[in-house]
Amino acid sequence: MAFSSTQTASHVVGDITIRTYTYSAASVTTGAITVPKGTFFVAWTPATIRASATITWTAAAGTLTLDGVTANDTGTVMIYAKGGV
C-alpha cells in the first residue's frame, strides 16, 4: 500500500474554492495531494499528531505534500484556493 487521498467535499464561495480531502499513509512517510493551483491556505487535521510531521504546498503547481507521517496515519486536509474552480 501507499499514500492515498480522496476529495470528500468541494464548495465555491464567490471566487474562493474550498475543498476537503481525507488521506491515509500506509507504509510510507510522505505523500502528495493534487490540489487546485492558487491554493493560499491549508488547514490540516492529522488523526495522530507527530512532532516530525510537516505539510507544504506549492500554489503554482497545485501540489500539497505531507512529510513525517508514519504507517497507518490518517487525517483531513481542507484547502482554500483562489478562483471558483
N, C-alpha and C positions, 0 to 999 in steps of 0.2 A: 504494500500500500504506500501511498504518498500523500502529499498535501492536496486537499480538495476544498473547494468553496462553492457555495450556491447563493445566488441572489434570491432573497426571500421577499423583498418589498421594493417598490420604486414609486416615488411621488415627485411631482413637479409643482413648485410654488413660485409663481412669477417666472423669473429667469434662473431659478436655482433648482437643481435636481438633487433629491435626497434618495440614496439607495442603501439598503441593508443587506449584508452578506453574512452567512454563517460559514465557519471554516472548521476543518478537522486536520490535525497534523498527525499522521500515523507513520511512525518510524523515520521521521525527518525532523530537522531542527530549523528549517526555513521553508518559506513558501511565498508565492506571489499571487495576487488577485488582480485581474484586469478590471480597471475602473474607468469611468469617463475621463477624458482629457479635461483639464481645467479644475480638477479637484483642489479645493482650497482648505478643507478642514476634514479631519478624520476623528471619529470617536470610536475607541477600541475598548471592548469589554471582554477580556480573556476569562475563561472559566477558572483557570488556575493562574494566579499572578506570580511571575517569577522575576527575580532581580535581573536575570540575564536577558529578558525578553524586550525587544525593541520593535518599533514599527516606523517605516519610512515610506514616503511616496514621492513620485515624480509627476508633477502636474502635467507637463507637456507630453509625456509618454503614456500617461494613463496606467501606471503600474504602482501597486501598493505592495510592499514587501514586509513580511513578518520574519524576524530573526530571533533566535534564542528560545524558541518554543521547543517542546520535547514531545516524545511519543505520546499519542493519545490526548494532547491538548486540544481543546475546542474553544470556540468563542464567537463573538459577534463583532462586526465592523460596520459602522454607519458612515457613509461619505457624503459630503456636500460638494457639489460641483457647479461651476458657472455654466449657464446655458441650459435651457429646458430640454434635455436630451433623454 
